[in-house]
Amino acid sequence: MTELGARLKEARLSKGYSLDDLQEITKIQKRYLNAIEEGNYSIMPGTFYVRAFIKQYAEAVGLDADELLDEFKKEIPNQPTEEVAQSISQSPTRRRLNTRSTNRMLESMPKIIVGLFIIVIIVAIWFLYQQKMATNQPDEMQKETQLEYEQVPPSTSEKPAKEEQPAEDEQEPAEEEPAEEETATQELSPGTPNGETTTYTLTGTDKMALRIEVTGETWVGIRDEAGSEQVDARVYNAGEVVEFDATTNQYARIRLGNSNNAKVFVNDEPLKYAQSAVTQNIIITLQPEE
């Protein structure tokens, strides 16, 4: 995979698009989109289409196409003069086809407008008929319905209340159970979002073991407070698991390219995302017990 292909693929995953989604958006065949990501330009119909397809791909995933083409112009094959001339010679034919399709659409517009007008009239008549039927309902039927609700026998929930009252001799032993509340458990703060970054604080424990279960293609990276990579930052596929023990660092910054395809666990307990952003950073700080 070339650097240009990796840049495009990461942008696609951050948008949450699959190759099928991108094919639907750009109308470019999936095999050509995959070839762009892999840097395999030999299967393209011509070098003229390489730049055109890359530009459409970049615009669909929110990148600056002209800047991207200029940055990676050495990776993209040069366009022969013959193909440029051929594309220019074919443009009048395309214009004529577009003109014909536009004329046909203009001819059919009156029919479409009449059809929509008829549909609106039918819907309006049906709506008025429903309102008339609702207002014609006799008041007696409404009163009978109200009486039926009022005559429903009261709930018998009072009987169990009497049964739940134990004898005086049985109430004293129940006071010995609250001992379990003294067991310390870890607590993870709800998270404080700031842009695409959310900060969490982990307390009640002296351990911070991270696990990320991947359910679909997504970018995963973990860095320490100094910015050093702690795991292999790359695109992970469904079924892969990323694990890292951040107890020593007491800090971890997790970068997710498509958070919908990743589940984060802290000491085997799931982390609840504080925001629904597709691309987001998660910072966890451990405050061990003294």
N, C-alpha and C positions, 0 to 999 in steps of 0.2 A: 504494500500500500504506500503511495506517494504521500508527501507532506500535504499537498493540495487535497488529495482524496481524504486524508485523515481530518483535515480542517472542515471539509464539507460534511463528512459523516458525523462528526461531533455536533455540528450545528443542527443537523437533521434530528439526531437523537435528543438534543436539548429542546426541540420543538415537539417531541413526542411522535414524530412521523416514522412510519415504516416505509420500505421501498414501494409497496403497493399504494400507500397514501400519496407519496411523491409522484408516482406514475399518474395517478388520477388528477393531481394538481397541474403538473407540467405537460401532460399528454406525451411524455417521452417514455419509450418502452423501458421496462424494468431492467432488461439486460444491459442497456446503454447506461442507465444510472449506476448499476453495479460496476460496470467497466470504468466509469469516471472515478468511483471511490477506490478501485484497485489500480488505477493508472494504466489500464489496458486499452489504449486508444486504437489498437490495430483492428478491432471489430467494428469501429465506427464506419458509417457509409462514406465518409470523407473527412478530411481535416477541416473543411469549412464548418461541418456540423459539430466538431469538437468544441470550439469556442462558443458556438451558439447554445449547445446543450449545457456547458458549464455555467454560462451566464444565467440561463433559465433556472438551473439547480440552485445557484447562489441566491437569486432573488426570491425563490420559493421558501428558503430557510432563513431569510432576513439578513443576508450578508451583502456588502457592497460589491457588486459584480465587477465593475470596472477596476476598482482597487485590487480585487483578488486576481483578476487576469493580468494586471500589470506586475503584481508581486511574484506570481509564479509563471511568468511568460517563458522562462527557460524550460519548464517542464512540459509546456503545451507545444505540440508540433506546429511548424510554420505552415501557413496556408498558401498553396501553389497559386500562381497567377491564373492558370487555366480554370481552376474551380471558381475563382472570383468572377471571371468572365461568364462562366456557365450559369452561376447563380443570378447574375445581372440579366442575362438573356432570358431566363425563365420567369423573371418578375412580371413582365406584361401579361403573360398567360394567367398568372395567379390573380392579377388585378381584374382581368376579364371575368374570371370565375367568381371573384368576390362581388363584382358588379351584378352578375346574373343572380346570385343568391340574394343580394339586397333587393333587387327588383321583385323577385318572387315573394319575398317577405312583405314588401309594401303592398303587393296585390292581395295578399291574404289577410292583411290587417283589418279591413272592414268586416270580414266574416268573423274574425276573432272577437272584435268589439261587440258585434251583435250577439254572439253566443254568450259572452260574459254578462251583457245586459239582461238577457233572458234568465240566466242563472240567478242574478241579483233579485229579479222580480219574484221568482219562485221562492227563494229563501225568505224574502220579506212577507209574502202571503202566508207561508208556513208559520213564521214567528207571530204574526198577528192572530192566526187561528189558535195557536197555543195559548196566547194571552187571554183570548176570549173564553176558551174552555176553562181556564183557571178562575176567571172572575165569575163564571156562571155556576160554580159549585155551591150548592145550597148551604145556608148557615147551619141547618140542622145536622148535616153530616159532620161539619166541623165540631159542633157541640158534642155529638155522640163520640167522636174520636177523643175529645178532651175528657169526657166522662170515663171512657175506658181506661185512660191513663190514671185518673184519680181513684178508680175503684180497684186498682191493683192492690192486693193485700200487702201489708207492710212486711218488710224483710224480717226473717226469723233470726237475724244475726245476734239478737240479745241473749238467746239461750246459751250459745257457747260462752258468752261473757260470764255467766254465772258458773259454768262448769270450770272456767279457767281459774277461779279463785280457790287456791289450795287451802287446806286447813292450816291453822297456826303452827302445828308441829312440823309441817312439810316446808314452811317458808324459810326456816333458819339455815338448812344446809346449802341453799342456792347461792349464798354469799361467798362461797369459796372459789368460784370460777374465774374472776377477773385477773388471775395471775398471768394469763397468756398475753395481756396487753403490754407487759413490760418488755417483750421481745423486740429488739431494735430491727427495723427494716430500712432499706435504702429508699430515698426519696429523690425524684428527678423533677426539677422545677418545670412549670408549664412551658417555658421558653419565651424569650423576648425577641420578636422579629425586628430587624433593621435592614430594610431593603430586601435583598435575597439571602441575607444571613440571619440565622436564629441562634441565640445563645442560651444554653441550658446549664444548670448547676446541679451536680450530683452530691448528695449528702447521705449520712447514715450508714456509710460503708467506707472501707479503706481499699477497695478494689474497683478497677474500671476496665472490664473486658468487653471489647466491642465485637459485634458480629453483624455483617450485612448480607442478607439473603437476596439474591438477584432473581427476579421472575421474568425478566425480558431485557433486551439490549439497553444498557445504560452505562454512563461514565462514572467510575468510582475512584476516588483518591483520598488518602488520609495524610495529613501533615501535622507536625508538632508545632509548638508555639514559635519556634525559630523559623518555620517555613520549610523544614526538611521533609521529604517524602518518607513515609513510614511503610507504605505498601506500594506495589506496582500500580501506578495510576494509568488506567486504560479503559477501553470499552469491555465490559463483562457481559456474558451471555446468560440466558435463563438456566438456572440450576447451579450456577457457580456461587460460592460462599467466600466472603472476604472476612478474615478474622485478624484482630490486633489487640494486644494487651497494652493499654495506655496507663497502667497503674503507676509506673515509674515517672512518666512525664506529667501526670495529673492534668493533662490537657490533650485535646484532639480536635482537629478541624476536618470534617468530612465534606467532600465535594461530590454532589450527585448531579449527573447530567439529565436524568429522567427519574425523578423521585417516585413516580407512580409505579416503577418497575423495581423498587428496592425497599426492603423492610430492615430497619435498624433496631438492633437489640443491645441493651446495656446490662451486663451481668445477667443475660438470658431473659431480661424483661423488655417488652417492646417499647420503643420510643414513639410517642404520638406527635406527628408533625404539627407545629404551631401555625403553619401557613400551607396553602395548596400550590405554591409555585412549583413549576415543573423542574426548573434548574434552581438549586438552592445550596447554601453552605450551612452546615450544622456544627456549632462549636460547643463542646462539652468540657466543663471544668470540674475537677474532683476536689471536694473539700473534705478530707478525711477526718474522722473523729479524733479528738485529742485524748 
